[in-house]
Amino acid sequence: MDLYKIKEPSFMKEMSIGQLEALSLDMRKFLIENLSGTGGHLGANLGVVELTLALHKVFESPKDRLLFDVGHQSYIHKILTGRAGQFDTLRQYKGLCGFPKRNESEHDIWETGHSSTSLSAAMGMAIARDLKNESHSIVPIIGDGALTGGMALEALNHIGDEKKNVTVILNDNEMSIARNVGALHGALGRMRSAGKYNRAKDDLEWILKRIPAVGGRLAQAAERLKDSMKYFVLPGMFFEELGFTYYGPVDGHDYHDLFENLNYAKKTSGPVIVHVITQKGKGYHPAETDNKDKWHGVGPYKIESGEKIKPADAPPAWSEVISETLRKEARIDKRVVAVTPAMVLGSKLEKFGEEFPDRLFDVGIAEQHATTLSAGLATQGMKPFLAIYSTFLQRGYDQVIHDVARQNLNVVFGVDRAGLVGADGETHQGVFDVAFLRSVPNMVVAMPKDEDEGQHLVHTAVTYNDGPIAIRYPRGNGLGVKMSDDLKTIPIGSWDLLKDGTDAVILTFGTTIPMAMAASERLSKEGLSVRVVNARFIKPMDEAMLHDIMKDKLPILTVEEAVLQGGFGSSVLEFKEEHNYLSWVNRLGVPDRFIEHGSVPELWDEIGLTEDNVIKNIKEIIPEKQQRA
Ligand SMILES: Cc1ncc(C[n+]2csc(CCOP(=O)(O)OP(=O)(O)O)c2C)c(N)n1
C-alpha cells in the first residue's frame, strides 16, 4: 500500500486481518528504509507496528485519546495520521519531530519525550471527561521501562483508587533502552509465564466440562483449585489488587489476540490494563539478533548489514572519557560507586559494570530515587557518582536540594548531555541545569573545556570532600586533545586565562570556548585585543579574577550554551551589582523559549550563539566602556 496516501487512520476500519498483516509489512519496510537515512528510534517502533494499527482500528482517534509514553514509539501513529511524507525530515531542523507534537496533528494530544508521564495525564483527561459529561476512551500506551518511573506508579495508585475509565496499554518488550531492571520487571516476567499456565488450566477446565457425568464435579474441583491458587498463578494479580481489570498477556504481533483483548478492554468499565507482549526490533534481522539495545535509537545505517554509518576516527565520546576516568578512580578508591537511572549505555558505563559489577547500580527510570540513593550512599562514606543527563536531572531536583545539598553530602553529579542535544529536541535540551544548580547552596558546578580537563575535573570531584559537585559535559565527542597520563586536582573556583587581551573580556565555559577563541583571533586582526577566560567553575566563580577584570572596568561578554535567565551571565551581573562595578556586561546564551530539534550548529545559528555574533557583541560593548569610563 502507498503509505504516503494515508490521511486518517479510519481507512483501516474495513480491513481484514490479512490486509492488516500486509500493511504491517509495508510499515516495517518504510521504517527500515527511512530511518537508515535519518536515524531515529527504530527498535521501539518496529515492535509496536501491529499494536498501533490495532489501537487505531479499535479506538477512534482523536475522539478517543491515545497517549504515547516517552513518545519515541509514535512513528506508526504518525504515518497513520498522515505524516509519512515528512519522514525524510525526521528529527531534523524544522522537520518532523521524533516525539508526539500537538502542533503537528490533532491526533497528538499529549506531548512527551521524558518518560512515565502518560498515566498521570490520562487520569487528568479522564477526570475532565467525566466532569464535562463526555464519553470517550482514554488510552495511555506505556512501556515496561517507563512503568519503572515513580510517576507512573503514583498514577496507577490514583487511577486504581478512583475507578476511572482509563484503558492502559502496557507494551512489555522486556527492554528499557537496555534490558529492563527491577522487581517490577521480575513481576511482569512472572505474569508472562503465569499467563501461559493459567491458559493451560482454562483449557483443561473446558475439556473436563465437556466429559459427561464426571465433568461437572471435576470442573468444580478445578474451579476451587483455581481460586486457592490464584494468588500465585493468576497473571495480573498485582494490577487487579490495585483496582485494575487485567487482560493478558496478549501477543502483540497477533491481530486475533490483540483485537479480542482490546475490544474487551474497550467495553470494560473502570480502570483496565492490557498487558501486551511485543518484540523490540521485530521484522529487521539486525535489530532482532544484534544486541537489541543498540537499535533503541540509531544514527544512519546500511540496510543490508545493519552496519552503522559513522564518521571515521572520531575523538572519544564525552561519556566515554568521563566513565573511563571514573573507572580509574574506582580502582584506586573502593568507595567509588556509579549510579544510573536506566542509562548504562548512554552514559557508557558498560565497562565500569564489567569491572565492578557490584559497584554499578542501574535503578531503572527513577531519577528521584537515583539522587536520594546517592545521598544515602554518601552518608555512609561512599563516593557515589550519579551519571545523569542534564534534562533528566530536572526530575530529581527536590532530591538535589532536600537530600543532597542541604545535608552537604559528597555526591558527584556527572551531568551528561549538558547543552543543546540536537535531534531529540526541546524535551531533551540540557540547558536549564546551570540555572537550577547554581542557585542551590553548597553546590559546586563545573564544566571542562576539553576531555583532558574533563578527566582532571572528574578526579577533582571524586576527591572533593566538602559537599556536592556537578561536572557538566556535552553530548557527542570530545575535541580529540592529548590526554595527560596523570590526573590532577583543579582548585575549586579557579578560572583559566586562555588568551590575554586589554580591550574586552569573554567569559565562557565548555562548548563555547572554541567559538570565543576564534572570535578573539579574528578581532585581533582588526586591532582589538580581547581576553578569553575559561570560566570552568560556574559556581563558585573565580572572584579574585572577576574583581581584577571589573576594577579595570573592562567590558565583558559572557557566552554560555545554557539558558540566559538565571544562568552564568546572570551571576556575573549579580557580582557586578553587589560590588558596584561599572563594567559593561553583555550576555549570549539560550533565549527564554524552548528550542526545537535540529543539528546543534543549526540551533546555535538560530539563537545567535555564533562567532559572528560574539564579534558583533564585542564591538558593541567596547565603545560603551569608553563612554562609561
Ligand atoms: C525521565 C526519563 N528518563 C530517561 C529517559 C530515556 N529513555 C528513553 S526511552 C527509555 C526506555 C523506555 O523503555 P520502555 O518504556 O519499555 O519503551 P521501549 O523503548 O522498550 O518500547 C529511556 C530510559 C527518558 N526518556 N525519560
The ligand as a Gaussian input file, in Angstrom:
#p B3LYP/6-31G(d) Opt

LIG

1 1
 C       12.603000      10.639000      32.617000
 C       13.328000       9.900000      31.527000
 N       14.450000       9.189000      31.819000
 C       15.108000       8.532000      30.850000
 C       14.672000       8.567000      29.563000
 C       15.462000       7.888000      28.447000
 N       14.695000       6.818000      27.826000
 C       14.073000       6.970000      26.646000
 S       13.249000       5.620000      26.169000
 C       13.756000       4.766000      27.517000
 C       13.350000       3.343000      27.689000
 C       11.879000       3.208000      27.726000
 O       11.566000       1.857000      27.833000
 P       10.099000       1.397000      27.536000
 O        9.150000       2.348000      28.178000
 O        9.983000      -0.025000      27.918000
 O        9.959000       1.591000      25.983000
 P       10.609000       0.727000      24.793000
 O       11.664000       1.609000      24.188000
 O       11.198000      -0.529000      25.341000
 O        9.489000       0.481000      23.868000
 C       14.555000       5.555000      28.339000
 C       15.177000       5.119000      29.597000
 C       13.505000       9.322000      29.298000
 N       13.012000       9.452000      28.068000
 N       12.859000       9.964000      30.288000

